Amino acid sequence: VQLVESGGGSVQPGDSLRLSCAASGFTFRLYSLAWFRQSPGKERELVARTDYSGRDSTYAEAVKGRFTISRDNSKNTGFLQMNDLKPEDTAVYYCFVRVGVVAKDHWGKGTLVTVSS
């Protein structure tokens, strides 16, 4: 299993970014996908999660109405559209899947998002 995030960067408050998660090594369309983030000195937190189809999604309260999780199962890729970014969104963002009968966790290496004026 491999997850590779991309799309992070340095932006100003109010800007938008779209993160991507390219998945390989497993049948992507069968499993839920989630995005987590971790800021310096804080624990890793769940940002958004979507089911195998992309039709059922949940969000952390802090990002509701600003972030949208989606996926393209034909391309084995997940996305996190982030709008109206705030300085408190600054973090390393990680893609996550739990795969297989034994439910093994897999993480990408993360992509850094910095929001600053």
N, C-alpha and C positions, 0 to 999 in steps of 0.2 A: 504494500500500500504506500502510495506517495501522494502528498498534498503540497502544492506549491502556490503560495499566495503572491500576488502582485498588485500594483496600483496605488501603493502608499506614496506619501510625499509630504511636503510642507505647504500648507495653505493658510489663508487668512480666515478669520471668523466670518461665517456666512457662506463660505465657498462649499463646493461639492467635490466628492471623490467617489470613484467606483472601484471597489476591490474585486479581484477575481481569485478563484481557487481552482486550479487545474488538478483534477484527480486522476489517478491511474493505479493499476494493480488490483482492482476489485470492480464489482459490478455496481457502478455509481448509482444507477437509477433505482436500486433496491433499498437504499439507506437514507435516513435523515441526515441533514447537513446542518452544522451550526457554526456561528462565528463567536469567538470570545475575544476579549481584549484585556491587556494588563498594563497599568500605568506604574511608573516607578514608586516603589514603596507600598503598592496595593496588591491585593490578591487578584488572580485572574477571574474575570466575571463574564457570564453569558450575556451576549449582546442580542443575538437573534437565532432562531432555529426554524427550519422548515422540514416538512415531511418528505418522503421519497418522491412525491409528485410535484412538490412546490405549491400545492394548493392550501396547505394548512400551516400557518406560520405564527410564531409568537415572538414578542420583543420585550426587552427590558424597558421599564418605565422611562428611563432616562433618554431613550432613543425613539420612543413611539412617536409616529407622525413625521419623523425626520429620516429614518433609515428604512430601507426595504431590502429584504433578503429574497433572492430568486435563484433559479437554477436552469441550466439547459442540459437536460439529460442526453441529448443527441451529441453534445460536445464534452460530456463529462466535466462540466464546469459549473461552479457556484459563484454567486455574486453578492456583494453587499453595496447597495447604492446609499451613499451618505450625503444628505443635504443639510444645509444650514448648520454647518459644523461649528462647534464651540470649543474654546480652549480645553474644557474638561473632557473632550473626546480624544485628546492626545493620548496615544497608547500604541503598543504593538498589538496588532490584530492577527488572530490565529484562526485558521480553518480547522474544523474538527469533525470527525466521523467515528461512529462506533460500529464495527463491522464484524459479521460472522456469528455463528451459533454461540460461541463463547463470549461475544460482545467485547472485543478488544478495542481499546481506544487508540486513535491515531490523530496526531497533530501535525500541522505544517510548521515551518520554521518562523513564520510570522512576517508581517510587513508593517513598517513604522508609519504612523500617521501623526503629524505634528500640526497643531492648529495654534497659530500665534499671530498677533498683529505687529 
